[in-house]
Amino acid sequence: MSLLKRAPHLSAFLIVLGISVAALGVGTVYVRIRVRQSIHRLASAQNDAKILGVTIIREAFRHPDVLPDFGSSEMLRGIDRPFYGPAFFSDAPTGFVLCPVADLGATPLSELLRVAAAGPAVRGKRLVVSFTPQVFIGTGNGKFEQAYAGNFSPLQANVLTFSTDLSLGLSRDLAGRLLKHPETLTHEPLLSAALRARASESYPARVAYLALYPLGKLQAVLYRIADDFLSWRALSTLPPNDGQLQRDRAPVNWSQLADSADRVTRALSSGNPWGIDDDFFAKYGDYFLKQKGAKDSTEWLESLRQGYGWSELDLLLRLLRERGAKPLVVTMPKHGLFDEYGGLSARVRNNYYDKFNSVADPYGFPVETFQQYDTVKYFLRDPDSHMSPKGWLWYDQLVDAFYHDALR
């Protein structure tokens, strides 16, 4: 009798549940269609959906005329200045748009998670991964751990943890690295348990991982709903569509642009001997002037040896190789002029470029360290290796050559 009484309520619940599931399904399809239609405008925009989600990253890799560029603050500083890469390529002047996937403080492991979010879709696809030297020099005293936590995405970590296309050795090493940041897993018991299982080579651990796998996939569905919301919010902030990309245009005159970039940069940074932005120097110039001879070469070399990001860079390159991607690996240069003022000679600084190459070279990917611009005035806008307009134009030429298979 009680079952009969409850049956109408159960039926109503199931109807509401069915309608809700259908509505979510329709909403998901709608958002992803809109993302596909708007990917060229989303590419140059900065939003949470891109840096924390999956949908926009995966869609970017589906379009041959979109070049994803994974990085950190070097991809964001200069957003308001001429020749800033994502803006320069926003209407595809040479046939593609640049899609930065970057946030302040992103470590190599943060970039790895964002690259991993694309899954096997990166096979055979071009992308750029870029870094600043700071993350490879020093153990950080907690600052890099905090930066990683601030960039952490449970969805992207879930995608990586429950991927089945990677070798057991790489999956184990990746899980072990994620477990070294327990503060990001405090509220993720399922993810934490799966990572512990993946990090172990024991038979019981493998059984535990298989048992957790369906739950992980279910959790990913819930995370993707939140991702769809972020994507919808990103779509809602786009300016009105002003038409298709302009494909037919005269070739870019890089020499002429170089003259313009040089004039603009000199106008912005002529008030100090290092080519630092005048606005930046006005705030911190007194501190900079006190740094003469303040750096100890022996201490700096030890910080380089123990650098926080080296093992994570190696894991990222292993992931890219296993998934058959075609990356360009870039590091910004040191600000050699300011470093020499602080007491670091070119011979000492060259150890950074040598070590970066020694980590990257075994994978056979093209590498650009910009070492030749280490002491070129006006390439960087500050001592933290962020590019000036002149530096951005050189970077623009680099990624343009990479996209068109014209690297020297």
Backbone torsions as a table, in degrees:
resi	resn	phi	psi	omega
1	MET	NA	-44.9	-179.8
2	SER	-64.1	-34.2	179.3
3	LEU	-65.8	-38.8	178.7
4	LEU	-65.1	-38.2	179.7
5	LYS	-67.6	-34.3	-177.1
6	ARG	-81.8	-19.5	-174.8
7	ALA	-55.9	-45.7	178.8
8	PRO	-60.6	-39.1	178.3
9	HIS	-66.0	-39.3	178.6
10	LEU	-64.9	-41.9	179.2
11	SER	-62.9	-42.9	179.2
12	ALA	-62.7	-41.2	178.8
13	PHE	-61.9	-44.3	-179.6
14	LEU	-65.4	-36.1	177.9
15	ILE	-64.9	-46.7	178.5
16	VAL	-61.7	-42.0	179.6
17	LEU	-62.4	-43.6	180.0
18	GLY	-63.2	-41.5	178.5
19	ILE	-64.2	-41.4	-179.4
20	SER	-64.0	-43.8	179.3
21	VAL	-63.6	-43.0	179.0
22	ALA	-62.7	-41.1	179.9
23	ALA	-63.8	-41.6	177.9
24	LEU	-63.7	-40.4	179.0
25	GLY	-62.8	-44.6	178.6
26	VAL	-63.8	-42.3	179.1
27	GLY	-62.3	-41.0	178.5
28	THR	-62.1	-47.4	179.5
29	VAL	-60.8	-43.3	-178.6
30	TYR	-61.7	-47.6	-177.8
31	VAL	-62.6	-42.8	-175.9
32	ARG	-71.9	-31.5	173.4
33	ILE	-66.0	-43.4	179.1
34	ARG	-63.6	-39.5	177.4
35	VAL	-62.0	-43.8	178.9
36	ARG	-61.2	-42.1	-178.8
37	GLN	-69.4	-27.4	-172.9
38	SER	-109.8	11.1	-170.5
39	ILE	-60.8	-32.9	-178.9
40	HIS	-69.2	-29.0	176.2
41	ARG	-84.9	-34.0	176.4
42	LEU	-66.6	-27.2	-173.4
43	ALA	-56.3	-46.0	-175.5
44	SER	-88.2	-6.1	-178.0
45	ALA	-84.0	150.2	175.3
46	GLN	-102.1	123.2	-179.8
47	ASN	-155.9	161.7	-177.9
48	ASP	-65.7	-32.4	-178.6
49	ALA	-61.2	-35.9	-178.1
50	LYS	-73.7	-41.2	-173.9
51	ILE	-87.8	-18.8	-178.8
52	LEU	-114.3	-12.7	-171.5
53	GLY	-107.9	-160.9	-175.5
54	VAL	-128.2	-39.8	-169.5
55	THR	-56.6	-52.0	-176.3
56	ILE	-68.1	-39.2	179.0
57	ILE	-61.2	-47.4	-178.3
58	ARG	-65.9	-38.3	179.3
59	GLU	-65.0	-37.4	179.4
60	ALA	-59.0	-39.8	-178.6
61	PHE	-72.5	-14.7	179.0
62	ARG	-80.8	-8.9	-174.6
63	HIS	-113.8	115.5	-178.3
64	PRO	-60.8	-22.6	-178.7
65	ASP	-97.5	21.3	172.5
66	VAL	-121.2	126.4	-180.0
67	LEU	-110.6	104.0	177.9
68	PRO	-67.8	140.0	-178.2
69	ASP	-133.8	106.5	-176.1
70	PHE	-94.0	127.8	-177.8
71	GLY	-163.9	-157.9	-176.4
72	SER	-129.8	-140.6	-175.1
73	SER	-62.6	-24.7	179.8
74	GLU	-63.2	-21.8	178.4
75	MET	-90.2	-2.3	-177.4
76	LEU	-116.1	-34.0	179.5
77	ARG	-68.0	129.9	-178.0
78	GLY	102.8	6.5	-177.1
79	ILE	-59.8	-23.7	-178.7
80	ASP	-101.3	10.1	-174.7
81	ARG	-114.3	157.7	177.5
82	PRO	-60.5	148.7	175.4
83	PHE	71.0	9.5	173.7
84	TYR	-58.3	122.5	-168.4
85	GLY	-49.8	-56.7	-178.9
86	PRO	-57.4	-36.1	176.8
87	ALA	-73.6	-39.4	-179.1
88	PHE	-59.6	-40.1	-177.0
89	PHE	-95.6	6.8	-170.8
90	SER	-63.0	-27.9	176.9
91	ASP	-110.9	26.7	172.4
92	ALA	53.8	56.9	-178.5
93	PRO	-63.7	-23.6	178.5
94	THR	-121.0	15.4	173.7
95	GLY	108.1	1.5	178.5
96	PHE	-151.4	161.5	173.3
97	VAL	-112.1	147.5	179.8
98	LEU	-94.1	132.3	-175.8
99	CYS	-118.0	90.8	179.6
100	PRO	-71.7	131.1	173.2
101	VAL	-118.7	87.8	-167.7
102	ALA	-151.9	152.9	173.9
103	ASP	-149.5	159.8	-179.0
104	LEU	-60.7	135.5	175.4
105	GLY	79.3	7.0	-179.4
106	ALA	-64.6	129.1	176.8
107	THR	-92.7	170.0	175.9
108	PRO	-55.5	-32.8	178.3
109	LEU	-70.6	-34.8	174.0
110	SER	-61.5	-44.2	178.6
111	GLU	-64.4	-38.3	178.7
112	LEU	-59.0	-45.0	-179.6
113	LEU	-62.7	-37.3	-179.6
114	ARG	-70.9	-38.8	175.2
115	VAL	-65.6	-41.5	-179.5
116	ALA	-63.8	-26.6	-179.7
117	ALA	-60.1	-26.4	-180.0
118	ALA	-74.3	-17.6	-179.4
119	GLY	66.2	-156.8	-178.7
120	PRO	-65.6	-5.8	-179.4
121	ALA	-62.6	-13.0	-179.3
122	VAL	-79.3	-9.2	-176.6
123	ARG	-57.8	124.8	178.4
124	GLY	75.4	4.8	-175.1
125	LYS	-102.8	146.3	175.2
126	ARG	-79.5	145.9	170.6
127	LEU	-159.1	164.4	177.4
128	VAL	-118.9	137.6	170.3
129	VAL	-122.7	124.9	-175.3
130	SER	-128.4	156.0	-173.7
131	PHE	-144.5	161.4	168.1
132	THR	-107.4	151.4	-176.5
133	PRO	-61.2	-26.5	-172.1
134	GLN	-56.3	-35.0	-175.4
135	VAL	-73.7	-12.6	179.7
136	PHE	-105.3	1.8	-177.2
137	ILE	-122.6	101.5	178.8
138	GLY	110.0	154.7	179.2
139	THR	-85.1	-15.1	169.3
140	GLY	93.6	-22.1	-177.8
141	ASN	50.4	39.3	176.9
142	GLY	95.0	-16.1	-174.7
143	LYS	-69.2	-35.4	179.4
144	PHE	-73.1	-35.3	175.5
145	GLU	-61.9	-41.1	177.8
146	GLN	-66.1	-39.2	178.8
147	ALA	-64.6	-41.5	178.1
148	TYR	-63.5	-44.2	179.3
149	ALA	-60.9	-37.8	179.9
150	GLY	-69.5	-20.7	179.4
151	ASN	-103.4	1.6	-172.2
152	PHE	-70.9	136.1	176.7
153	SER	-122.0	112.9	177.1
154	PRO	-57.2	-36.2	178.8
155	LEU	-62.4	-49.4	-179.0
156	GLN	-64.2	-38.1	176.5
157	ALA	-65.7	-37.0	177.2
158	ASN	-63.6	-44.5	179.5
159	VAL	-58.4	-45.0	-179.8
160	LEU	-66.9	-45.0	-175.4
161	THR	-63.1	-36.6	-177.0
162	PHE	-103.5	22.9	172.2
163	SER	-79.9	141.1	-177.5
164	THR	-116.2	7.3	-176.7
165	ASP	-96.5	-1.3	-178.2
166	LEU	-97.9	155.0	178.7
167	SER	-64.5	156.0	-180.0
168	LEU	-62.0	-37.1	-179.2
169	GLY	-65.3	-44.9	179.4
170	LEU	-68.9	-40.9	178.5
171	SER	-60.0	-41.0	178.5
172	ARG	-64.1	-46.2	-177.4
173	ASP	-67.6	-37.5	177.7
174	LEU	-65.5	-42.8	178.5
175	ALA	-62.1	-41.8	179.1
176	GLY	-61.9	-37.4	179.7
177	ARG	-69.2	-42.3	178.2
178	LEU	-63.6	-34.4	-179.9
179	LEU	-69.4	-17.0	177.7
180	LYS	-73.1	-2.2	178.7
181	HIS	-123.1	66.9	-173.5
182	PRO	-62.6	-22.6	-178.7
183	GLU	-64.9	-25.5	179.3
184	THR	-81.8	-11.2	-176.0
185	LEU	-109.2	3.3	-176.8
186	THR	-55.7	-40.1	-177.9
187	HIS	-104.5	20.7	-179.2
188	GLU	-128.1	68.6	-175.5
189	PRO	-62.5	-39.1	-179.9
190	LEU	-66.8	-46.0	179.0
191	LEU	-62.6	-42.2	180.0
192	SER	-62.2	-44.3	179.9
193	ALA	-64.5	-41.3	180.0
194	ALA	-65.9	-38.9	178.3
195	LEU	-65.2	-41.7	177.5
196	ARG	-62.2	-38.9	178.3
197	ALA	-67.0	-40.7	-179.2
198	ARG	-68.2	-33.4	-176.5
199	ALA	-74.1	-12.0	-178.9
200	SER	-102.0	148.1	178.4
201	GLU	-99.6	3.4	-175.9
202	SER	-74.1	155.0	179.0
203	TYR	-63.6	-45.4	177.6
204	PRO	-58.8	-35.1	179.4
205	ALA	-66.3	-38.1	178.9
206	ARG	-66.9	-38.6	176.6
207	VAL	-64.0	-42.3	179.2
208	ALA	-62.0	-40.6	179.5
209	TYR	-63.3	-43.2	179.1
210	LEU	-62.1	-36.4	178.6
211	ALA	-69.0	-33.8	-178.9
212	LEU	-81.4	-18.7	-173.2
213	TYR	-56.5	-48.4	179.2
214	PRO	-61.1	-37.5	178.5
215	LEU	-66.4	-37.0	178.1
216	GLY	-64.3	-40.4	178.1
217	LYS	-66.9	-37.3	177.2
218	LEU	-65.8	-42.4	177.8
219	GLN	-62.2	-36.4	178.6
220	ALA	-61.6	-36.3	177.8
221	VAL	-61.8	-42.8	179.1
222	LEU	-65.4	-41.3	177.7
223	TYR	-63.7	-37.2	-178.8
224	ARG	-66.2	-27.9	175.3
225	ILE	-63.3	-43.9	175.9
226	ALA	-64.3	-37.8	177.5
227	ASP	-62.5	-41.3	177.6
228	ASP	-62.1	-37.7	177.6
229	PHE	-63.9	-44.5	178.5
230	LEU	-63.2	-37.9	178.8
231	SER	-65.8	-42.4	177.4
232	TRP	-61.3	-41.0	179.2
233	ARG	-65.1	-38.0	177.0
234	ALA	-64.7	-39.9	177.9
235	LEU	-62.4	-38.0	-176.0
236	SER	-70.0	-18.0	-179.0
237	THR	-94.1	-4.2	-179.5
238	LEU	-71.1	143.5	174.7
239	PRO	-67.7	162.5	179.2
240	PRO	-55.5	143.5	-179.7
241	ASN	-69.6	124.3	-178.8
242	ASP	-103.6	22.1	175.0
243	GLY	115.5	-175.6	-177.7
244	GLN	-75.9	162.5	175.1
245	LEU	-63.2	146.0	179.8
246	GLN	-85.1	106.5	-175.7
247	ARG	-89.7	-33.0	-175.0
248	ASP	-98.6	109.4	-178.4
249	ARG	-157.1	166.9	178.2
250	ALA	-69.4	150.2	177.5
251	PRO	-58.5	148.2	178.5
252	VAL	-68.0	130.6	177.5
253	ASN	-93.0	91.5	-174.1
254	TRP	-65.4	-36.1	-179.5
255	SER	-64.0	-43.6	178.9
256	GLN	-65.2	-40.5	178.2
257	LEU	-65.9	-34.1	179.4
258	ALA	-61.7	-40.9	177.5
259	ASP	-63.1	-42.7	179.4
260	SER	-64.4	-44.1	-179.8
261	ALA	-62.7	-38.8	179.2
262	ASP	-64.4	-43.9	179.6
263	ARG	-63.9	-44.3	-179.3
264	VAL	-62.5	-44.4	-176.7
265	THR	-66.8	-41.9	178.1
266	ARG	-62.3	-36.6	179.3
267	ALA	-67.1	-27.8	-177.7
268	LEU	-89.6	-13.9	-169.8
269	SER	-147.9	46.8	-176.7
270	SER	-98.8	0.2	-171.9
271	GLY	-96.0	15.2	180.0
272	ASN	-154.5	161.5	-173.7
273	PRO	-77.1	-5.5	-174.0
274	TRP	-108.4	-1.5	-178.5
275	GLY	75.2	21.1	177.0
276	ILE	-76.7	144.9	177.8
277	ASP	-49.7	132.7	-179.6
278	ASP	-59.6	-40.6	178.8
279	ASP	-60.9	-42.3	-179.1
280	PHE	-69.0	-41.1	-179.1
281	PHE	-67.5	-32.7	178.8
282	ALA	-62.3	-31.4	-179.1
283	LYS	-83.2	-39.1	-170.0
284	TYR	-121.3	8.2	-176.0
285	GLY	-58.2	-39.9	179.9
286	ASP	-60.5	-40.2	178.0
287	TYR	-66.4	-44.5	-179.4
288	PHE	-59.3	-42.7	-177.1
289	LEU	-65.1	-23.0	179.0
290	LYS	-83.3	-3.1	-174.6
291	GLN	-90.1	6.2	-179.3
292	LYS	-59.9	120.0	178.4
293	GLY	67.0	15.6	-173.4
294	ALA	-82.5	-13.5	-175.2
295	LYS	-95.1	134.2	179.4
296	ASP	-96.9	120.3	-175.3
297	SER	-62.3	-41.6	-179.2
298	THR	-63.5	-44.7	178.4
299	GLU	-64.4	-40.2	-179.7
300	TRP	-64.2	-42.9	179.5
301	LEU	-64.8	-35.9	176.9
302	GLU	-68.1	-38.9	175.9
303	SER	-63.0	-37.2	176.9
304	LEU	-65.8	-42.6	-179.2
305	ARG	-61.6	-40.1	-177.5
306	GLN	-92.0	9.8	-170.8
307	GLY	-46.2	137.7	-174.8
308	TYR	-57.5	-42.6	-165.2
309	GLY	-91.5	-4.0	-172.1
310	TRP	-63.0	-46.3	-178.3
311	SER	-66.3	-33.2	178.9
312	GLU	-71.2	-36.7	175.0
313	LEU	-61.1	-42.7	179.0
314	ASP	-61.6	-42.1	178.1
315	LEU	-63.2	-40.7	178.7
316	LEU	-62.4	-43.5	-179.9
317	LEU	-67.3	-35.9	175.3
318	ARG	-63.1	-42.4	178.7
319	LEU	-61.5	-45.6	-179.3
320	LEU	-62.9	-39.5	179.3
321	ARG	-67.5	-44.5	-179.1
322	GLU	-63.9	-32.6	-178.7
323	ARG	-91.4	3.9	172.6
324	GLY	70.0	29.2	179.2
325	ALA	-78.6	166.5	178.5
326	LYS	-122.5	77.8	-175.7
327	PRO	-89.6	155.9	162.8
328	LEU	-105.0	125.5	-176.1
329	VAL	-104.3	121.4	-171.4
330	VAL	-127.9	138.6	165.2
331	THR	-123.8	140.5	171.0
332	MET	-66.7	153.4	179.0
333	PRO	-80.2	165.2	167.3
334	LYS	-71.0	154.6	174.7
335	HIS	-84.5	85.6	-170.9
336	GLY	-60.6	-38.5	-179.1
337	LEU	-62.1	-44.4	-179.8
338	PHE	-72.8	-36.5	178.1
339	ASP	-62.9	-38.9	178.5
340	GLU	-65.7	-37.2	174.4
341	TYR	-61.3	-36.3	179.7
342	GLY	-81.5	-9.9	175.0
343	GLY	113.9	5.5	178.5
344	LEU	-100.0	114.0	-178.1
345	SER	-76.0	166.7	176.8
346	ALA	-60.1	-38.4	179.5
347	ARG	-59.9	-39.7	178.7
348	VAL	-71.6	-46.5	-178.2
349	ARG	-62.3	-32.0	-178.7
350	ASN	-61.0	-20.7	177.3
351	ASN	-62.7	-31.2	177.7
352	TYR	-65.5	-49.4	-178.4
353	TYR	-64.0	-39.6	179.5
354	ASP	-63.1	-41.9	-178.7
355	LYS	-70.3	-39.8	177.8
356	PHE	-59.3	-44.7	177.9
357	ASN	-64.8	-37.5	-178.3
358	SER	-66.1	-30.2	176.7
359	VAL	-77.7	-40.0	-173.8
360	ALA	-84.4	-35.4	-171.8
361	ASP	-57.0	-38.6	-178.3
362	PRO	-59.5	-18.7	-177.8
363	TYR	-88.9	-10.2	174.2
364	GLY	76.6	10.7	178.4
365	PHE	-83.6	151.9	172.9
366	PRO	-64.1	138.8	-176.0
367	VAL	-128.5	137.1	173.9
368	GLU	-129.1	119.3	179.4
369	THR	-102.2	-10.8	-175.2
370	PHE	57.6	24.6	-178.6
371	GLN	-57.9	-32.0	-178.1
372	GLN	-66.5	-14.7	179.2
373	TYR	-105.4	12.3	-177.7
374	ASP	-54.8	-40.9	-179.3
375	THR	-114.7	19.0	177.1
376	VAL	-84.0	116.6	-179.1
377	LYS	-64.5	141.0	177.0
378	TYR	81.6	0.2	175.2
379	PHE	-70.2	-39.5	-178.6
380	LEU	-111.2	148.2	-178.0
381	ARG	-93.3	-11.6	-179.6
382	ASP	-158.3	168.5	-179.5
383	PRO	-69.1	-7.9	-179.8
384	ASP	-92.5	19.2	172.2
385	SER	67.0	36.9	172.3
386	HIS	-98.7	138.3	-170.3
387	MET	-77.0	144.2	171.1
388	SER	-82.7	174.6	172.7
389	PRO	-54.2	-39.6	178.2
390	LYS	-64.8	-42.8	177.2
391	GLY	-63.0	-40.2	179.0
392	TRP	-62.4	-37.7	-179.8
393	LEU	-65.0	-39.5	175.8
394	TRP	-62.9	-41.3	177.9
395	TYR	-63.1	-42.3	178.8
396	ASP	-58.5	-42.6	178.5
397	GLN	-64.7	-36.8	179.4
398	LEU	-63.0	-52.2	-176.5
399	VAL	-69.8	-28.7	175.6
400	ASP	-65.5	-44.4	177.9
401	ALA	-64.0	-39.8	178.5
402	PHE	-62.7	-46.2	-179.0
403	TYR	-61.4	-37.1	-176.5
404	HIS	-95.6	17.9	178.4
405	ASP	54.0	41.8	-177.0
406	ALA	-121.5	22.3	177.4
407	LEU	-66.5	140.9	178.2
408	ARG	-91.0	NA	NA
